[in-house]
Amino acid sequence: MKKILAFAALAIAMASCNTSYEKTETGLAYKIIKDGKGEKLKHGQIIKINGMVKISPKDSTLFTTYGSMPVYLKIDTTQKKSHDFNEVLKFASVGDSLVTVAQVDTLVKLGLAQYNDVLKKGQQMTTTLRILKVIANEQEQVADQQKEMESFKQREIAQLEAYLKKNNIKAERTENGVFVEIKEKGQGATATAGNEISVNYTGSLVENGKKFDSNVDTTFGHTDPIKFVLGQGRVIRGWEEGLQKFAKGGKGTLYIPSLLAYGPPGQAPEIPPYAALKFEVEVLDINTNPAPQQQDPNQMSMEDLQRLMQQQQQQQQQQQGQRGN
């Protein structure tokens, strides 16, 4: 699926080669690849888009929705000097694709960005995006996001299943899509909501196996077992579900889709957005009668994810001028 979407983005970029660039007042170079349908976009409309931002000279990807989920933006035609695609959305229609080339030097000159480790003097940022749909209102946006999230969830589960099959890993699947490889079940009753459990763990990215945290590996600087009460939202949902497959002394591996981990935001810099995670775990102890604990908002429900996605999109809109995308 990721390859198909990447090819779609490449096709947009290749199609753009047949269209000459125009320039806005700020010098933003842009192309609109028309599909010949639909009315031009209007101020205040909510649009659903797929997009990608790359920066020269190495053509490094700063942001992409391909392989994850589309984003939703509110059109603001009053932005005349943002030096990004907001300057030209009013010329586009649903189904059109845009390519814009912003100059980092211009963004700095306009006070919209500062030079840093990512944005350097003389660089260009190329944004390609496709306008998928106009959303009538926020209620319709929420409904559309729910459909996209369910579709993405099923894709993630299928990708994890393919990964496990390829690596000949036998794992049980929980109701919501966590895969649990049980190496030792443990002794006694399995953990359940309301139990306090003590866990050793090592976390890594499924995509490349890179470790991002551990209380077993001393290089991460903390070796105490983690203790928490199941069902109180103190850990990601993937842990809440997967650890209930083990009793005291149990050992195994959890394979967790991103929507049951850190979702769209990720946890920079170690965990990128939409990252599926792998945890080697050992349940050291289970306390069936723990003292009450305060809830931690770290657990991701579908409602939490929708809220975080909306916040992330609002932040992206606020930062578009500053980052040039």
ZAMARGU-4260 file (C-alpha; in steps of 0.2 Angstrom, whole numbers, plus 5000, padded with zeros to 4 digits):
<rodrens>
0) 5000/5000/5000 | 5014/5012/5004 | 5022/5009/4988 | 5006/5012/4978 | 5003/5028/4987
5) 5021/5033/4984 | 5019/5030/4966 | 5003/5041/4966 | 5013/5055/4973 | 5027/5052/4960
10) 5014/5052/4946 | 5008/5069/4952 | 5026/5076/4952 | 5029/5069/4935 | 5013/5076/4928
15) 5018/5093/4935 | 5033/5093/4923 | 5021/5096/4909 | 5014/5112/4917 | 5024/5128/4917
20) 5027/5137/4934 | 5018/5153/4939 | 5023/5164/4953 | 5014/5173/4967 | 5018/5191/4974
25) 5030/5183/4986 | 5039/5173/4972 | 5032/5157/4977 | 5033/5146/4961 | 5018/5135/4958
30) 5009/5123/4946 | 4991/5118/4947 | 4987/5101/4938 | 4969/5102/4934 | 4957/5087/4933
35) 4944/5098/4924 | 4930/5096/4937 | 4923/5106/4951 | 4921/5124/4956 | 4936/5134/4963
40) 4939/5133/4982 | 4932/5146/4993 | 4937/5155/5009 | 4932/5146/5025 | 4929/5129/5017
45) 4937/5113/5025 | 4947/5103/5013 | 4953/5085/5014 | 4971/5083/5006 | 4985/5071/5004
50) 5002/5080/5003 | 5021/5078/5004 | 5034/5091/5008 | 5052/5089/5003 | 5067/5100/5005
55) 5082/5102/4994 | 5096/5098/4990 | 5094/5080/4996 | 5076/5080/4993 | 5073/5074/5011
60) 5055/5072/5016 | 5049/5083/5030 | 5031/5078/5030 | 5019/5066/5021 | 5002/5059/5022
65) 5005/5045/5010 | 5005/5028/5019 | 4995/5036/5034 | 4980/5047/5033 | 4974/5063/5024
70) 4974/5079/5034 | 4960/5092/5034 | 4963/5111/5032 | 4952/5126/5033 | 4955/5138/5018
75) 4961/5155/5022 | 4961/5166/5006 | 4967/5181/5016 | 4984/5174/5018 | 4993/5184/5004
80) 5011/5183/5010 | 5012/5166/5018 | 5024/5160/5004 | 5016/5143/5004 | 5002/5134/4995
85) 4989/5144/5005 | 4993/5158/4993 | 4986/5148/4978 | 4972/5137/4985 | 4959/5149/4979
90) 4965/5145/4961 | 4962/5127/4963 | 4947/5115/4963 | 4942/5098/4970 | 4952/5085/4962
95) 4966/5096/4957 | 4984/5094/4962 | 4996/5108/4967 | 5015/5109/4967 | 5023/5124/4976
100) 5042/5128/4977 | 5045/5140/4992 | 5062/5148/4995 | 5069/5146/5013 | 5077/5163/5011
105) 5061/5171/5007 | 5052/5164/5022 | 5066/5170/5033 | 5065/5188/5025 | 5046/5188/5028
110) 5048/5184/5046 | 5039/5167/5043 | 5054/5156/5048 | 5071/5155/5055 | 5087/5147/5049
115) 5090/5131/5059 | 5096/5113/5057 | 5082/5109/5045 | 5080/5126/5036 | 5096/5132/5029
120) 5101/5147/5018 | 5098/5144/4999 | 5087/5129/5001 | 5070/5126/4993 | 5054/5117/4999
125) 5043/5108/4987 | 5025/5104/4992 | 5014/5092/4982 | 4996/5090/4987 | 4980/5083/4980
130) 4963/5090/4985 | 4952/5075/4988 | 4936/5083/4995 | 4927/5098/5002 | 4920/5095/5019
135) 4904/5104/5023 | 4906/5107/5041 | 4916/5100/5057 | 4903/5087/5060 | 4906/5080/5043
140) 4924/5081/5046 | 4923/5071/5061 | 4913/5057/5052 | 4926/5057/5038 | 4940/5056/5050
145) 4932/5041/5058 | 4931/5032/5042 | 4949/5036/5038 | 4954/5030/5055 | 4945/5013/5053
150) 4952/5011/5036 | 4970/5015/5042 | 4967/5003/5057 | 4963/4989/5046 | 4978/4992/5035
155) 4990/4993/5050 | 4983/4976/5056 | 4985/4968/5039 | 5003/4975/5038 | 5007/4968/5055
160) 5000/4951/5050 | 5011/4951/5035 | 5026/4955/5045 | 5023/4941/5057 | 5020/4929/5043
165) 5036/4934/5034 | 5046/4931/5050 | 5037/4915/5055 | 5031/4923/5071 | 5015/4915/5079
170) 5005/4927/5089 | 4988/4929/5096 | 4977/4944/5091 | 4967/4954/5104 | 4950/4961/5099
175) 4957/4978/5094 | 4973/4972/5084 | 4987/4970/5096 | 4997/4954/5092 | 5005/4945/5107
180) 5018/4932/5105 | 5018/4922/5121 | 5035/4914/5125 | 5030/4910/5143 | 5013/4912/5150
185) 5018/4913/5168 | 5010/4906/5184 | 4993/4908/5191 | 4979/4920/5185 | 4983/4932/5170
190) 4983/4950/5173 | 4966/4960/5172 | 4960/4977/5174 | 4962/4984/5191 | 4978/4974/5194
195) 4994/4983/5197 | 5008/4975/5187 | 5027/4976/5187 | 5035/4975/5170 | 5052/4974/5162
200) 5052/4980/5144 | 5062/4984/5128 | 5053/4994/5115 | 5058/4996/5096 | 5051/5001/5080
205) 5043/4987/5069 | 5049/4996/5053 | 5067/4995/5056 | 5070/4987/5073 | 5078/5002/5081
210) 5077/5003/5100 | 5069/5018/5107 | 5067/5014/5126 | 5071/5000/5138 | 5073/4997/5157
215) 5083/4982/5154 | 5096/4990/5142 | 5107/5001/5154 | 5111/5013/5140 | 5094/5021/5142
220) 5098/5026/5160 | 5084/5018/5170 | 5083/5000/5176 | 5068/5000/5188 | 5053/4990/5183
225) 5038/5000/5178 | 5023/4998/5189 | 5005/5003/5184 | 4987/4998/5186 | 4979/4991/5171
230) 4964/4999/5165 | 4968/5017/5172 | 4975/5024/5156 | 4993/5025/5162 | 5001/5017/5147
235) 4997/5015/5129 | 4982/5005/5124 | 4992/4991/5116 | 5000/4988/5133 | 4983/4988/5142
240) 4977/4974/5130 | 4992/4964/5127 | 4999/4962/5144 | 4982/4954/5150 | 4988/4939/5141
245) 5001/4935/5154 | 5002/4929/5172 | 5016/4932/5184 | 5033/4927/5176 | 5026/4928/5159
250) 5037/4933/5145 | 5033/4938/5127 | 5032/4951/5113 | 5019/4964/5109 | 5016/4970/5091
255) 5006/4986/5092 | 4998/4996/5078 | 5001/5015/5079 | 4983/5019/5083 | 4985/5008/5099
260) 5002/5017/5103 | 5007/5035/5100 | 4996/5037/5084 | 4998/5053/5073 | 5009/5063/5085
265) 5022/5050/5088 | 5034/5054/5102 | 5048/5064/5095 | 5062/5061/5092 | 5062/5043/5095
270) 5045/5037/5089 | 5039/5045/5072 | 5021/5048/5068 | 5011/5032/5064 | 5024/5020/5070
275) 5020/5002/5074 | 5029/4996/5089 | 5037/4980/5096 | 5039/4977/5115 | 5049/4963/5123
280) 5040/4961/5140 | 5042/4952/5156 | 5028/4953/5169 | 5038/4952/5186 | 5023/4953/5198
285) 5004/4956/5199 | 4996/4964/5213 | 4977/4961/5214 | 4973/4974/5227 | 4983/4990/5223
290) 4981/5007/5231 | 4971/5019/5220 | 4981/5029/5207 | 4977/5045/5197 | 4973/5043/5178
295) 4987/5047/5166 | 4980/5054/5149 | 4993/5044/5140 | 4980/5031/5134 | 4974/5033/5117
300) 4955/5030/5114 | 4948/5034/5096 | 4941/5050/5103 | 4958/5054/5110 | 4966/5051/5093
305) 4952/5062/5084 | 4956/5076/5096 | 4975/5074/5094 | 4973/5074/5075 | 4963/5090/5076
310) 4975/5098/5087 | 4990/5092/5076 | 4981/5099/5060 | 4978/5116/5069 | 4996/5117/5074
315) 5001/5113/5056 | 4990/5127/5050 | 4998/5139/5062 | 5015/5133/5058 | 5013/5133/5039
320) 5020/5150/5037 | 5034/5147/5049 | 5039/5130/5041 | 5035/5134/5023 | 5023/5120/5021
</rodrens>
